[in-house]
Amino acid sequence: MKKDTLLAHAGRAPEKYQGMVNTPVFRTSTVIFPDLESYETRTPDDYKSVRYGRHGTPTTFALEEAVAKMEGGHQAVAVPSGLAAITAALSAFVKTGDHLLVSDSVYAPTRHFCDARLKPNGIDVEYYDPLIGAAIKDLIRPSTRAVFCEAPGSLTFEMQDIPAIAAAAHARGLPVLADNTWGTPYFFRSFEHGVDVSIHAATKYIVGHSDVMMGIIVTSEQYWLPVRRAVADFGFSVSPEDCYLALRGFRTIGVRMKQQMANAIRIAQWLQSRPEVLRVIYPALESDPGHTIWKRDFTGAASLFGFVLKPASDGAVSDFVNALELFGIGSSWGGYESLVQVARIDKYRTATRWNPGGPTLRLHIGLEDPEDLIADLEQAFARMKQAG
Ligand SMILES: Cc1ncc(COP(=O)(O)O)c(C=O)c1O
């Protein structure tokens, strides 16, 4: 099946639910067994049958199946947030005395978890240059347990060479974990490129409507049980209503993302022509250093990218951002609406410096008409100039 067909059909079973197109919302905590024998012989590692509400209901399983199939993974598990997906997945692989390799470009709360929770528990977290590629082999030690990637980093948009990193990691028997929120299961089928555990902030494009917090971890067969058991040990559980909404959002991820990508490219190219802009950082553009890898591995680009202003005062940057009327100022991305954020990056880096040459802003482009968004950016540039 082609992926758009899969999006419409995966995770559905109308024959089980009186012909209903969508798997209904099943709510439960307790599940009653027919006799004591079947209760006492239930298999703890069977995470895809209904045995207690915390482990999921058919509503949860429908979402998990659709996402896993789209990405080419073995199984998926939904958790309460993208950050919960990151922390549970990492916890499945490392314990005291272990060494963990983490890209220097990771989402800041991922780094915070490593610094505040893993390091004090005796895990040696080493941040590596996101552009390291095959040379990651030189950083692998006998105590290394996993390599964590994010391609591209969600603030600097540095594109990682996942297949090269995976080849080096696999040669030493190590799993590759990747935050694939930007790529999504739709634009980056990560398992075909060597990822073993793919992590999504489903809050973004999978949900797609800025109204649910959720994470989803998809794994290969080899790593399914270690990851699923870690999620169970943390007691993570997701409401069936949220799973229903997430699957409803996921059904249209293809049309949304294709349109949002087209809008984002239009706006990114317009920004490239502006005198106030030093450069646009977006792997979908030919001028971007990550373009070749992106084109090789991804089938599309998220509508999230950065642009660097020529040196400007903090006041001028504030004037620009505050003048925008159609771009909301706020965390998150992946919804239908456009957002702007100032990316304050360098304070996080430890393995490498990231000096873009001017203030960096991040835009998330939604489903609005791009010409309206351009007009909004244009008037904000004029306001910035006026303020001097
Ligand atoms: C790249 C990336 N990963 C993970 C997350 C965390 O997702 P959540 O906000 O659902 O915890 C975010 C949120 O902004 C993100 O940008």
The ligand as an SDF file (V2000), in Angstrom:
LIG
                    3D

 16 16  0  0  0  0  0  0  0  0999 V2000
   11.8220   18.1070   18.9860 C   0  0  0  0  0  0  0  0  0  0  0  0
   10.8950   17.9590   20.1420 C   0  0  0  0  0  0  0  0  0  0  0  0
   10.8860   16.8080   20.8100 N   0  0  0  0  0  0  0  0  0  0  0  0
   10.0780   16.6280   21.8740 C   0  0  0  0  0  0  0  0  0  0  0  0
    9.2480   17.6220   22.3080 C   0  0  0  0  0  0  0  0  0  0  0  0
    8.4140   17.3970   23.5420 C   0  0  0  0  0  0  0  0  0  0  0  0
    7.0820   17.2030   23.2610 O   0  0  0  0  0  0  0  0  0  0  0  0
    5.9460   17.4970   24.3530 P   0  0  0  0  0  0  0  0  0  0  0  0
    5.8180   18.9860   24.4130 O   0  0  0  0  0  0  0  0  0  0  0  0
    4.7550   16.7870   23.8380 O   0  0  0  0  0  0  0  0  0  0  0  0
    6.4360   16.9380   25.6530 O   0  0  0  0  0  0  0  0  0  0  0  0
    9.1940   18.8390   21.6300 C   0  0  0  0  0  0  0  0  0  0  0  0
    8.2900   19.9140   22.0830 C   0  0  0  0  0  0  0  0  0  0  0  0
    8.4210   21.0600   21.7070 O   0  0  0  0  0  0  0  0  0  0  0  0
   10.0660   19.0200   20.5290 C   0  0  0  0  0  0  0  0  0  0  0  0
   10.1030   20.1950   19.8670 O   0  0  0  0  0  0  0  0  0  0  0  0
  1  2  1  0
  2  3  1  0
  2 15  2  0
  3  4  2  0
  4  5  1  0
  5  6  1  0
  5 12  2  0
  6  7  1  0
  7  8  1  0
  8  9  2  0
  8 10  1  0
  8 11  1  0
 12 13  1  0
 12 15  1  0
 13 14  2  0
 15 16  1  0
M  END
$$$$
